[in-house]
Amino acid sequence: MTKQKTQDLRQLQALVEAARERRAENVRVLDLTDVSTSLDYFIICTATAGLQLNAVQQSIRERAEEVGLPAPSVEGPSERWLLLSFGAITVHIMTKEAREYYDLEGLWSDAEDIDFPEVVPG
């Protein structure tokens, strides 16, 4: 595994953990490097409402800064879908309805899933 790939995985894991800390649901990471020439990774997660959507994005932004990612460009804000682009990593925080409607996982079904098991506090 290359040094860059290892760094990407550490950053992805940090952002996944930040989303889960704010109770984002169904957090998935898609590796797009083999299926796209312009995109590397998607993190897709579900928030139950606008307030939680904002809490998740704030947690992700703070953690991104801690792991050395640049300030994100932001699409939105919307009460249904917020997109944060950190260069190689794009985070989609969506309501359940928006996630079902836009079906990003279906659109990118050729992408590889990267699994970061949820850590249960002991």
C-alpha positions in Angstrom: 0.0 0.0 0.0 1.4 3.4 -0.9 2.1 6.1 1.6 -0.7 8.3 0.1 -3.2 5.5 0.3 -2.4 4.9 3.9 -2.8 8.6 4.6 -6.1 8.6 2.7 -7.4 5.7 4.8 -6.5 7.4 8.1 -8.3 10.6 7.0 -11.3 8.6 5.8 -11.5 6.7 9.1 -11.3 10.0 11.1 -14.2 11.5 9.1 -16.3 8.4 9.4 -15.8 8.4 13.2 -16.7 12.1 13.3 -20.0 11.4 11.5 -20.8 8.4 13.8 -20.1 10.5 16.9 -23.0 12.7 15.8 -25.2 9.7 15.2 -25.1 9.7 11.4 -26.6 6.5 10.1 -25.6 4.0 7.4 -22.1 5.6 6.9 -20.5 4.2 3.7 -17.2 4.9 2.1 -16.8 4.3 -1.7 -13.4 4.1 -3.3 -13.9 5.6 -6.7 -10.3 5.6 -7.9 -10.8 2.6 -10.2 -14.1 3.9 -11.7 -13.5 7.7 -12.1 -10.8 9.9 -13.4 -11.8 12.9 -11.3 -13.1 11.5 -8.0 -11.3 9.5 -5.3 -13.6 8.8 -2.3 -17.1 9.4 -1.3 -18.4 9.2 2.3 -22.2 9.0 2.3 -24.2 9.1 5.5 -27.7 9.7 6.6 -28.9 12.4 9.1 -32.5 12.4 10.4 -33.2 16.1 10.0 -31.7 19.5 9.3 -30.3 20.1 12.8 -28.6 16.7 12.9 -27.3 17.3 9.4 -25.6 20.5 10.6 -24.2 18.8 13.7 -22.7 16.0 11.5 -21.1 18.5 9.1 -19.6 20.5 12.0 -18.1 17.4 13.5 -16.6 16.3 10.2 -15.2 19.8 9.5 -13.5 19.9 12.9 -12.0 16.4 12.5 -10.9 17.2 9.0 -8.9 20.1 10.2 -7.3 17.9 12.9 -6.1 15.4 10.3 -4.7 18.0 8.0 -7.4 18.2 5.3 -8.0 21.6 3.6 -11.0 23.7 4.4 -13.9 22.2 2.4 -15.8 23.7 -0.4 -19.5 23.4 0.5 -22.5 22.8 -1.6 -25.8 23.6 0.1 -26.7 24.2 2.8 -30.0 22.4 2.3 -32.3 20.7 4.7 -31.9 17.5 2.7 -28.3 17.2 1.4 -25.0 18.9 2.3 -21.9 18.2 0.3 -18.4 18.9 1.7 -15.5 18.6 -0.7 -12.0 18.1 0.8 -10.3 17.6 -2.5 -9.8 13.8 -2.8 -12.6 13.2 -0.3 -16.2 14.2 -0.9 -18.7 13.9 2.0 -22.4 13.6 1.3 -24.7 14.1 4.4 -28.3 13.4 3.4 -31.7 12.8 4.8 -33.1 9.3 4.3 -35.5 10.6 1.6 -32.7 12.4 -0.3 -30.4 9.4 -0.1 -33.1 7.1 -1.5 -34.1 9.6 -4.2 -30.6 10.3 -5.5 -29.2 6.8 -4.9 -25.5 7.7 -5.1 -24.6 4.1 -4.1 -26.6 2.8 -7.1 -25.0 5.4 -9.5 -21.5 4.3 -8.3 -22.3 0.6 -7.8 -19.0 -0.3 -9.5 -17.0 1.5 -6.8 -15.3 -0.6 -4.0 -16.7 -0.3 -0.5 -14.2 0.5 2.2 -15.4 -0.8 5.6 -14.5 0.9 8.8 -16.2 -1.2 11.5 -18.0 0.8 14.2 -16.1 0.9 17.5 -18.4 0.2 20.4 -17.2 1.9 23.6 -16.4 -0.6 26.2 
